[in-house]
Amino acid sequence: MKVSLLQMHIKFGDFAENKRTIVRLLEETMLKNPDIIVLPEMWNVGFYPKPVGEYADPDGTDTRKFLSKLAKDHQVNIVGGSIANRIGERVYNTSYVFNRDGELVSTYHKTHLFSPAQEDIIFTPGEHFNTYVLDGVKCATIICYDLRFCELVRLLALEKISVLFIPAAWPIERLMHWKTLTRARAIENQIFVVAANGSGTLDMLQLGGNSLIIDPWGEILARADEDEQTLHANLKLAILQDIRSSMNIFQDRKPKLYEQ
């Protein structure tokens, strides 16, 4: 399974310009013939202009039309990063996923909101996680700060996912955490991790770039630098069975102990 990340400079508060950037990078990326294209967190307006409700996409309507058409026109699966999404009076940090036919196969609202930046005040948290299938492969998405909550990723691993996608707007000053936690989640759950960060400056926030594609042993298959670029790797899914049979951590778990 070939995956490509679009590590893009996001224009703060400019949905139209950000869509043009995605089209440009996606058309460049399609020369690699990927199976899946992954976008970063809050690519529609950045993280996050205030009042965010005035910038958010109402019910994600324009975003869903845009990503669905791209997926169908290019016959590629799209893990649509995440967007500021207004539903009624509430704003969510929402990730959409589309298959090659342009069909929506997953909607996930970020569950852990970054309280140090008051995301928990501005946004409404999601209440559920979910899995989905792309080209016969079971996958899941979490968003940025979710990465710090190993319990969430373990629940997804227990659902027998093979690939975890992580769109993010991770700042450069905590880049060491990003590199450490993405590898840890891959190793401890024996899954591929595909982590798409943004790049450039959003208002006062300097994003760290360094998007990563990591295999279940924690080996880095591809890593970006801090600039806008596309990143590519081939996930050799056949190794999952060998890894899980040689070191069966799920068989050796003690669930009753963890409940105390």
N, C-alpha and C positions, 0 to 999 in steps of 0.2 A: 504494500500500500504506500503510494507516494504522497507525501504531504508537503505543502508549501505555506509559509507564513508571510503575511504582509506587515512588516514592521514599518509603520508609516508615521510621518510627521502629521499630527492632527491640528487642523486650524481651529482655534478656540472660538466656539459659538457659530461656526460656519458649516452647516450641514451640506449645502450645495458644493462647496469647495472640497469637502472631505469625500463626497461621492465621486467627484472627478478624480481625486487621488486614487481611490480604490479602483476605478475603471482603468486608469493608467497602469498601476502596478499589477492588476490582475491580468491584463492583456500581455504584459511582459512575462508574467509567471506562467501563463498557459503554454509558452514555448517549451516548458519543462514537462508538459503533459501530466500534471498532478491529478491525483484522485480526489484530494481534499485541499481546500484553501481555507486558511484560518486568519481572522482579523483580530485586532486588539480591543481592549475595553474602551467603552464610551467613545468610539470612533466618530460618532455622528456630530458631537459638539464639544468633546473634551471633558475633562474632569475638574470642575464642572462650572459653567458660567451661572451667575445668579441674576435674577431668580430662575432656577433651572426649569421650573414648570413652563416658562415662556419659550424655552428653547427645545423642550422635549418633543418627541414625535408623538402626536395623539394616537394612542392605542397601537403604536408602532406601524401605522398603516403605510406610510411612505417607505419606511425601511423594508418592510416585508415585500412590498411590490418590487423595490429596487433589487434586493438580494435574490428573490425568486426568479426574476428575469435573467439576472446574471448567471445563476446556476443552470437554468434551462437553456439559455443561449449557448453557453460554453460546455454544457453537459458535464458539469463538475459539482461535487458536493461542496457546500460552503458552511463552515462553522462561523457564524456571523459576529464574532466578537461579542460586544454588548453595546447597548445604546441607552440614552435617557429616554424613557418611555412613560408617557402620561396616560393613565387610565382613570377617567373621572377626575377627581381632585387629588389623586395620589400619583407619585412619580416612582417608577421602579428602574432598577439597573438590570436590563433584560437582555438575554442572549437568545437568538433564534438560529436554528439549524435547518438547512434545506438540502434535499437530495438532488441528484442529477436531473430529475424531471421538474425541478423547481417547487417541489412539494415541501411544506413545512413539516418537519418530523420532530422538532423539539422546541419548547419554550421554557426557559429557566430564568427565574428572578433571583438575583443575588441574595443569598440568605444572611451572610455575615457582612454587616455594613461598617465601614471604617470610622469608628467614633472619634479618633483623634482629629479627623478632618470634618467632623459633624455630618458625615454621610448618613448616620442613623437618624438625624433630625430632618434632613432634607428629603430622604428617600424612604420608601416603605420596603421592609424586608420580605423576601419570598418565604414560603413556609414548607416547601417540598423540594426534594431533589428528584431527578429522573435520569433514565438511561435511554439510548436510542441506537438504531442500527444504521450504519452506512456501508454499503457494498458488502453486507453480510457480517460486518464486524461490530461488536457491541462497544459502545462508546458512552462517555458522559462529559459534561462541561461543568466546571466551577469558575468563579470569577475572582481574580486578584486576591483580596484579603481572605477569601475562603481557603486559600492555600495554607494559612497558618493553623487551620483546624483539622488536625489529623483524623479526628473522629468522622468527619464528613467523607473524606477520601476513603477511609477504611470501609464505610458503609457502601460506597460505590464499588469498591473492590470485591466486597462480599456478594454484590450483584453480578460478579464475573465479567466486568468490563475488561477490555484489552487495551484501550487507549483513553487517556484523560486529556482533554483540551482545557487550557487555562489562558483565556484572554485577560490582559492586565494593563494597568496604568501605574506601574511600579516605579517609584522615584529612585534617582541615581544614588542618593545618600544611604539607601538600604539595599544596595545591589548585592552585597554579600549574603543577606538573608534570602534574596530571590534565588541565587545560584545554589545555596545550600538546601533550601526547602524543596525546590523542584526535584533535585536529585534524590533527596530523602523520600519523597512521596513515591517516586518511581521504584526505588529499591525496596522499601518496606511493604509495598503492595504488589510488586512484581507486575508492573504495567508500563506501557509506553506513556511518556508525558510530553505533550506538545504545548509549549508555553509561549504565547505571542504577546510581547510587550509593545507599548508605543515608544516613540522617540521624539526628541525635540522638547520645546518648552511650552507649557500650558499655563498662561497667566504667570504665577510665581513658582509653578511646579516644573522641575526639570526631570523628565522621564529618563529611565536608565537604559532603554533598549535591551541589548543582550538577550534577545529571544533565544529559546533553547528547544532542541528536540533530543530527548533522552530515552535510552532503552531500559528494559527492566533490571539490568545489572548496574544501572547508574552511569553507563558510558554515554558521553555526549556525542551524538551523531552529527549535530550541526549547531553552530552558535553564531549569532550576529554580533556586530559591534554596537556602538551607540548611535549610528547614523540611520537614516531611512534606507531600507534595503529589503530584498526578499530572501527567504531562507528555505532550503529544500533538503529532504532526506527520504530515504526509502525505509519504511518500517517492515522489518522481516518478521512477520507475525508468527512464523513457524517456530521461532526460538522460545516462545512463551511456554509451550508444553514441556520442552526440555528443562527450562529453568524451574518451573513449578513442580516437576517430578523429581528433580535432583535436590531441591530444598523446599519441601512442602510446608511452608509457614502456616498456611490456612488449616492444614490437618493438625498442626501442633499448637494451635491457639487454645486458650483456657477461658472461654467466654463467661463461665460462672464466676470465676475469680475477678474479672473486670467489673462485674456488676456490684461488687461490695463497696 
